[in-house]
Amino acid sequence: MSMISIWRQITSTSLQNSSTLSSSLVHHRVHSRLFSTSSPYLVKVGIPEFLRGIANGVEAHVEKLESEFGDLQKLLVARTLRLKKLEIPCKHRKLILKHAHKYRLGLWRPRADTVKV
């Protein structure tokens, strides 16, 4: 048997194995997404719920931000200097801006408070 024919057998076998492996992984990933239980999320998110979702002391600035922006959509497009003029500390500005960006992209939402029985 020549080297070329051996090489063709090896590559065709590995391609078949990789395609069945990748299709089973995709099927497993889709299957797990369809039947996983979702975590509870708030239906209506305002500035207080947004800041409570961030936590780390940022919720102390609810009154300032509500009086300045009034709406979550305006807060989501706010810039650093505007938050700095409201005398919000640097650490809290970073957290607000980071979570606002993730919220706009749909990667993060504040969790709903679970009811304790």
PyMOL commands that set and color helices and strands:
alter all, ss='L'
color gray80, all
select helices_A, chain A and resi 3-35+47-54+58-68+72-76+80-85+90-105
alter helices_A, ss='H'
color red, helices_A
deselect
rebuild
show_as cartoon
